[in-house]
Amino acid sequence: MARMPSAERRRQLVEAAIRAMTRDGVARTTTRSICAEAGVSLSVFHYCFDSKQALLEAAIETITGNYVTRVMAAVEPGATLRDTVRGALQTYWDHVTAHPGEHMLTYDLTQYALREPGFEHLARAQYEQYVASAAALIDQVSEVRGQEPRVPVEVLARYLAAAIDGLTLQFLVLGDGRVAADHLDLTADQLVRLIEG
């Protein structure tokens, strides 16, 4: 096995865990199956992570971080504030429709963390990351448009995180892209009204 810096090994294991959990579910994914997916020995896992809990936390951070990076990179000034907001939401939504299994994984991770003693804080951390991500998006949209929100960013961020979370789950259950597009339009309209005051 080629020598690799520990940060790179951690990244390799996290990516393998995301693939394995997306395919098999969180509860059925073991440290051994993650190592097999990554093509490394179990000792490499224990060198990189103290526990499965630590790996799950890294997986949640990676998934959320990837969403944020993708959306933030796509925030471009539209003709109106509404166009800018709707464009950013669409970037996230394009990932939902292209990778529904990864988004199902986020709900699986939440349920697993809430049911597994000692893991509850991971679900809270996951949702706090969603709020932080929404706040970063609102800040970026406001900066691009040169407009300060009239409603506190924390309030807007919690609203946006809840709306997108519910919309994503509804789409994963119903699979209705037309309804999802209508709801994204409504979410953009409401967010703009809240930003403009």
HELIX and SHEET records of a PDB file:
HELIX    1   1 SER A    6  ASP A   24  1                                  19    
HELIX    2   2 THR A   31  ALA A   38  1                                   8    
HELIX    3   3 LEU A   42  CYS A   48  1                                   7    
HELIX    4   4 LYS A   52  ALA A   74  1                                  23    
HELIX    5   5 LEU A   81  ALA A   98  1                                  18    
HELIX    6   6 PRO A  100  ARG A  115  1                                  16    
HELIX    7   7 GLU A  120  ARG A  145  1                                  26    
HELIX    8   8 VAL A  153  LEU A  174  1                                  22    
HELIX    9   9 GLY A  177  GLU A  196  1                                  20    
END                                                                             
